[in-house]
Amino acid sequence: MSESLNLRARVARALLPLLQQQGSLSSVLPNALSRAPERDRPLMQQICYGTMRFWFRYEALASLMLRKPFHPEEQDVQILLNSALYQLDQLQAPDHAVINETVEACKQIGKPWAGKLINAILRRFQREKSELLQQAQSLEGYRFNHPEWILAKLKHNWPECWQQILVANDLPPPMCLRVNLQRVDRDGYLRLLAAAGIEAVAGQHSAAAIYLNQPMAVDKLPQFSAGWVSVQDEAAQLAAELMSPAAGMRLLDACAAPGGKLCHLLEHQPQIDIEALELEPRRAVRIQENLQRLGLNAPVKIGDASDQEWWNKRPYDQILVDAPCSATGVIRRNPDIKLLRRNEDILTLAAQQLAILGNLWGMLKPGGTLVYATCSIFPQENERIIERFLRQQSDARLVPIEADWGIAREFGRQLFPQPTGHDGFFYARLARMQEA
């Protein structure tokens, strides 16, 4: 059956689990793409990401042409409609191909009754596009393209810049590299890129960051397989610079997958004793793969950062806590976050973050430092967590971060996603006071 599906039906089948809260783009799309004809894979990926990125915009637009919303069991039809509107509005595919294939896809997913409805809506959009898009401007879902709870939270937490955050979230992210400074300096790698005809510029905040003008396959990057460079957002690269460990220090990278910050710390200072901790064995495999490509070594432990069963009772000089979070700072890279996250998740995540901090604090040497990081833009997961933790731990003090990036907050430093720059991130640095 799968072999006979057209591209639009494959999109509906791939995205349906996301609407049912049973997967994410990163977990379902690779398998779905592998089942598609090779010639269709680039367009299928583009449609899947575009449909998720602009889900709320085209759901609102579709509501102007529907007499009533789709039932939950008709979510695959909603996917077909939203994805077709995205293609007609933003892609260069011929209108007739989009409409005809989408109508045919209704039959292929077992919803032949929907073909007539989809055909009527898409042809109306063809005829009345300008008027419908103008009318849609009155709908918040169309204008802001985010779920109501995220919109409300952003307006409340960041009243001066919430609209800029929304705009950045809907733009495709730039491709940022991290140069392995043990192998080549940044200017040297920029020259290699230029010699290969690849346009790029240096990052503004991390000494190892380079932005490509256009994303590309990593196997096209000079010396990628030899470990000269990795793909990592510039905001994530700041962790190693904030910690800046000295030779001989003992470190822990908690919640370490996929290993980017771990590898950067080893590139920053090869003479450290660092361990990686990861809860999920399948994600720990990614850490090992990254270490191997870069020619680095570090023990990877499988364990829960909120308990101590995995710990050998040897304290650490420094701990990096890259805490589980809502990932609302990386929506542009993972647009399905808009559909997968719920407002109530923030409370659950905050409890988990605080538990992890409390557990790992006892593993830090007196005089040691802990860096807390998330890729969230919500204070409830960031500065409020640090504030609560400092009230609980009498031997903890905040170490201010003096930097030219992000904005200073009372309990840390917040970065917002930038259209041509870094992702949204939060950092706080804590020191454990020496015993009296």
C-alpha positions, -999 to 999 in steps of 0.1 A, spaced: 0 0 0 28 24 10 44 21 -25 13 34 -43 9 65 -22 15 98 -38 36 125 -22 7 144 -6 -7 112 9 28 104 23 29 138 39 -5 132 56 6 97 69 39 111 82 24 141 101 -7 124 115 12 110 146 23 145 155 -13 157 157 -20 126 178 8 134 202 26 102 192 58 115 177 78 144 164 93 154 131 127 142 142 113 108 152 88 100 124 101 119 93 133 99 87 114 66 84 87 82 63 113 97 39 131 64 36 99 48 23 93 75 -3 108 74 -38 142 91 -37 131 118 -62 103 129 -39 122 131 -6 135 168 -8 100 181 -16 83 159 9 106 171 36 100 207 26 63 202 27 63 185 61 84 212 77 65 240 60 31 225 70 42 223 106 59 257 106 28 274 93 1 251 108 -18 278 127 -17 302 98 -33 278 73 -56 263 99 -70 298 104 -72 304 67 -90 271 61 -115 280 88 -128 309 65 -137 283 39 -151 255 61 -186 253 74 -174 235 105 -141 222 119 -128 187 111 -135 160 137 -105 145 155 -107 114 133 -104 136 103 -70 151 113 -53 136 82 -77 155 60 -68 187 79 -32 179 72 -39 175 34 -58 208 34 -32 228 54 -3 214 34 -20 222 1 -27 258 12 10 261 22 21 248 -12 -3 271 -31 6 301 -11 44 297 -7 58 271 -31 63 272 -68 46 239 -76 20 241 -104 -15 247 -88 -31 219 -108 -6 194 -96 -11 204 -60 -49 203 -62 -52 171 -83 -27 152 -61 -43 163 -29 -77 152 -41 -63 118 -51 -45 116 -17 -79 117 0 -88 84 -16 -53 70 -8 -57 77 29 -92 61 30 -112 93 30 -126 95 -5 -156 117 7 -131 145 14 -119 148 -22 -149 170 -33 -145 192 -3 -108 197 -7 -112 204 -44 -138 230 -38 -118 248 -11 -85 248 -30 -101 261 -62 -119 288 -42 -85 298 -28 -71 299 -64 -99 323 -74 -101 345 -43 -66 343 -29 -61 381 -24 -95 386 -7 -91 355 15 -56 365 26 -68 400 34 -98 386 54 -75 362 73 -56 391 87 -84 396 112 -76 362 128 -49 359 154 -41 324 144 -32 336 109 -14 368 119 7 353 147 9 316 137 13 303 172 -10 285 196 -29 308 220 -10 297 251 24 305 237 12 338 224 -3 347 258 29 336 276 52 356 253 30 388 256 31 384 294 68 376 298 83 397 271 59 426 264 85 446 245 98 420 221 72 392 218 64 401 181 101 399 171 102 364 187 72 353 167 88 365 135 121 348 142 103 315 151 87 314 116 119 319 96 141 290 85 172 288 108 207 296 95 232 268 95 259 275 120 292 257 123 316 252 152 352 251 142 374 226 160 401 251 172 424 222 180 426 215 142 423 249 125 416 285 135 384 301 124 400 324 98 418 293 83 385 274 80 368 304 64 395 304 38 389 267 32 352 274 27 359 303 3 382 281 -17 354 256 -20 330 283 -32 310 283 0 300 317 13 302 322 51 308 347 78 322 346 113 298 345 143 296 375 166 297 358 201 315 325 199 351 324 188 344 291 170 312 301 152 307 304 114 274 310 96 269 296 61 250 318 37 231 287 25 225 254 44 242 224 28 249 187 33 277 182 59 296 159 36 302 189 14 320 208 41 358 207 39 374 182 63 340 174 81 347 137 83 382 145 97 366 164 126 376 199 117 341 213 120 307 204 135 272 218 132 261 236 163 241 268 170 262 297 182 241 301 214 248 265 223 286 271 218 286 297 246 284 269 272 321 259 268 332 295 269 312 302 301 327 272 318 363 276 303 377 247 323 414 244 332 435 214 324 431 186 349 396 196 360 369 169 365 336 178 347 301 164 342 279 171 312 245 162 323 217 155 298 244 154 273 229 141 240 236 146 212 270 156 226 277 190 210 286 208 242 306 178 255 327 177 223 331 215 224 344 214 260 370 188 249 380 209 219 382 239 242 405 221 267 416 185 258 432 180 291 400 176 312 384 146 328 348 148 316 319 124 318 287 125 299 253 115 314 223 107 292 189 91 302 180 75 269 204 48 255 194 55 219 204 92 223 236 81 239 245 65 206 246 99 190 271 111 217 294 82 208 291 89 171 301 125 176 330 117 198 343 91 173 341 115 143 360 141 162 386 117 175 376 124 212 371 102 242 348 105 272 329 79 292 291 80 285 269 69 314 233 60 311 213 74 340 188 99 354 202 133 363 176 136 391 190 105 410 224 93 420 224 56 411 250 61 383 274 83 403 307 69 416 308 95 445 337 114 430 328 151 430 331 174 400 349 207 396 323 218 371 289 206 360 270 216 329 232 211 333 216 213 299 182 208 313 152 192 296 129 221 286 101 232 264 126 239 235 106 271 228 139 288 218 144 265 189 109 264 174 123 275 140 144 243 139 116 222 153 83 238 142 63 209 155 70 221 190 40 245 185 17 215 183 35 191 206 39 213 237 11 223 260 9 250 286 7 224 314 40 210 303 59 240 317 49 232 353 60 196 349 93 206 333 100 232 360 96 205 387 120 183 367 146 210 363 146 219 399 149 182 409 179 178 386 196 209 399 191 198 435 204 163 428 235 174 409 244 202 433 256 176 459 280 162 433 298 196 429 330 203 449 330 233 473 344 261 452 331 245 420 308 260 394 276 248 377 263 262 345 225 259 339 213 261 303 181 256 285 169 263 249 137 279 263 126 315 263 101 311 292 113 326 326 94 298 344 120 274 332 149 297 334 154 326 358 126 315 381 142 281 385 175 297 395 157 320 419 139 291 436 171 270 437 191 298 454 164 301 481 167 263 487 206 261 487 223 282 513 258 273 499 249 285 463 256 319 449 249 334 415 280 343 395 270 372 371 276 367 334 292 397 318 287 394 281 279 412 249 251 387 240 216 383 252 200 404 279 209 405 316 183 392 339 183 392 377 192 355 378 210 348 345 212 358 309 185 353 282 190 351 244 162 353 219 162 337 184 177 360 159 166 359 122 202 355 109 219 345 141 216 323 172 187 304 187 168 313 219 188 302 250 192 308 287 223 306 308 230 310 345 262 303 364 263 292 400 292 287 425 292 264 455 307 283 484 336 269 503 328 253 537 336 277 565 
